[in-house]
Amino acid sequence: MQKHTILFLAANPSDTDPLALDREARAILRELEQSGHRDRFQLETRWAAEPLDLLRELRKLRPTVVHYSGHGGAQGLFFQHAMGGAQLVPTAALAETFGAAGASVQVVVLNACYSEAHADALLAHVDCVVGTDGPIRDEAVRSFAVGFYGGLGERESVAAAYRQGCAAISLAAPPEPGDRDVMAPVAARRTGERPRLKVRVGVDAEQLVLAADPR
């Protein structure tokens, strides 16, 4: 039976705003453990991830899914420098690394602000990539992860799991302060926090089921 490794790379350098990365990893693990096909997935967490850790773990683990959780910006993603501060890894370096050592990777989740452009760049090497085009709160990031990995663990396609992740954001989001109509659909108030699924040309995310039985 094929088992898929999910590599969770967490980076919250000392000079960046604190993030609840441990809660996100715990939420993913719990959701996978409760799923019907939990035996198909293995979650590997790497904390205080430095830039070279990405290359090392791609070579060592040969993951199917890579999940980055941390801070993002227009120029790249922020990993941790050896001295504890932030080190920017540019978009081009991310794409080069996946091209050089990411042949096993089918899905990348960039749970970071302003990560959509980096998701686009990774499509040259990865079938499906999730990114966000603006800021996103810790709570929304965590909710998306619960919906997405819960879907994968129940033998849903990547596309269906993505939709479930977005639905989880809507379900968990509280009303905005000052909302006149607190009964209005939450999705209408949180559209800016929706991650976006990018799919490589020629790939059908509706048919990509990681937990499917091998043919």
Stockholm file with secondary structure:
# STOCKHOLM 1.0

chainA/1-215         MQKHTILFLAANPSDTDPLALDREARAILRELEQSGHRDRFQLETRWAAEPLDLLRELRKLRPTVVHYSGHGGAQGLFFQHAMGGAQLVPTAALAETFGAAGASVQVVVLNACYSEAHADALLAHVDCVVGTDGPIRDEAVRSFAVGFYGGLGERESVAAAYRQGCAAISLAAPPEPGDRDVMAPVAARRTGERPRLKVRVGVDAEQLVLAADPR
#=GR chainA/1-215 SS CCCEEEEEEECCCTTSCCCCHHHHHHHHHHHHHHSTTGGGEEEEEECSCCHHHHHHHHHHHCCSEEEEESEEETTEEEEECTTSSEEEEEHHHHHHHHHHHCTTCCEEEEESTTCHHHHHHHTTTCSEEEECSSCCCHHHHHHHHHHHHHHHHTTCCHHHHHHHHHHHHHHHCCCCTTCSCTTSCGGGTCGGGCCEEEECTTCCTTTCCTTSCCC
#=GC SS_cons         CCCEEEEEEECCCTTSCCCCHHHHHHHHHHHHHHSTTGGGEEEEEECSCCHHHHHHHHHHHCCSEEEEESEEETTEEEEECTTSSEEEEEHHHHHHHHHHHCTTCCEEEEESTTCHHHHHHHTTTCSEEEECSSCCCHHHHHHHHHHHHHHHHTTCCHHHHHHHHHHHHHHHCCCCTTCSCTTSCGGGTCGGGCCEEEECTTCCTTTCCTTSCCC
//
